[in-house]
């Protein structure tokens, strides 16, 4: 086993569950990887740690590899983690998003939650500037603003979306009507340099995530216990229900179109260069494909 410890980045939603399970069950360790997954409560942690080189591997929003594709050592999407589970929620029942014009709306910069809000407003003929935007970085800050009555709408991910919905919020969009069903939310990413230099470690991480996915499917309540420490204040049954709305999925090879389908929205949000083409190198499922093919060969041999 290598003495090098990997700092694993991760986001704040339950679409990171395979990583939490792989850490908690020792699946990374079984693959010879010494890892650490610190607690984060702000949305930008993953992007910051990858950009500064503190971390080489982790889970990140599926939009991050596109947004950061033009950095010197960009993150590359190599597998999935979790699907969907993000919503635009409103205080009052809303049939047409156009009624949000001029209203205070909360979201998170550079995240699929912002992209979904953009697309929901655009489908109703609104621009982001047509609402009173409030950007948050810490999820609990957005929740507090919601409970304080400061927001007419907010975009959130599970389990936070479920908690607000249980308190009476209405779902304006869960993304499926715009992005298809399913679509990825969080994905496994690795720095391009690390991918070039240590593909063996990336393969090992993918194997650990695939095994975690199997454990989650076999016994979700048992698996969710590994995530509980990352969601203080949430009851176990609350997390289990949220995880069912944001299911784990490491094999997302067929969802590449859903990823690149958000490119025009990212340009509209000024998150990527206006004149740039979609960065095809931001997604590379070759190692995932190899691992899945190897697993199929083993099952066939049995």
C-alpha positions, 0 to 999 in steps of 0.5 A: 500500500502506498504511503501517499494519502489522497484528500478526497473532495466531495460536494454537499448533496446525497449524490456523493453517497458512493464516495461516503460508503467507499470510505466508510466501508474501507473500499478505497483501502481494499484497493490500496488507497489511503484516503481522507474525506473531510467534512465540507459545508460550502459548495465551492470546496471541491472546485477550490481544492482541485484548482489549488492542487490540494486534492487530485480526486473526488466527487464534483458537480457534473458541470465542474469539469466543463467550467474548469476545462480551460485551467492548466490542470483541469478536472476530468470526469471519469465516472458517476456518483449520483443522479438528479435530486435537485429542485427549484422550490417555491414558497407559493404554488407556481405554475409558470416560472414567469411569475418569479420576475422581480422576486428574490430567488436563491441559488449557488454559483457554478453549480447545477442548482444554478444551471437548473434555475437558469434553464427553468427561467429561460423556459418561461422567457426570463433571464437571470437578471429578471429575478432578484438573485441571491447567491449562497455558498453554504447550504444552511445559509440558504435554508435559514434565508428560506425559513426567514421568509427572505426568498420566493424561490430557491434551488436546492439538492437533496437532502436539503430540498426534501427538508424544505419541501416537507416544510411546505415548499412547492416543486417548480422543477426537478430538472427531468422535464428539461434535462431528461430522466435520468441526468447526472448530478455528482460525478467522480473527477480527477485532475488531468495530471493525476489521470495521466501519471497515476491511471492505476489509482484512478482505476482503483478508485473507480472499482471502489466506487462501483463496489460502493454502488452495489452495497447501496443497492443491496441495503440503502439504510445500512449504506446511508449510515456512512453519510450521516456524519456529513449531514448533522441534524438529519434523521436516518429515515430522512436521509434514506428518503432523500437518497431514493430521490437522488439515487447512486449511479457510478455507470453514467456512460450513456449520460454524456449528452446530458452533460454537454447539453448544458454547455449553452446554459453555462455560456449564458451564465458566463461560466465558460468562454463565450466563443469556446467549443464544448471541451470533449476532453472534460469527460473520459469514461475509458477507465470506467468502461475497462473496469465494467468490461472486466467485471462482465468478463469475470461474471461470464467466466463463472 
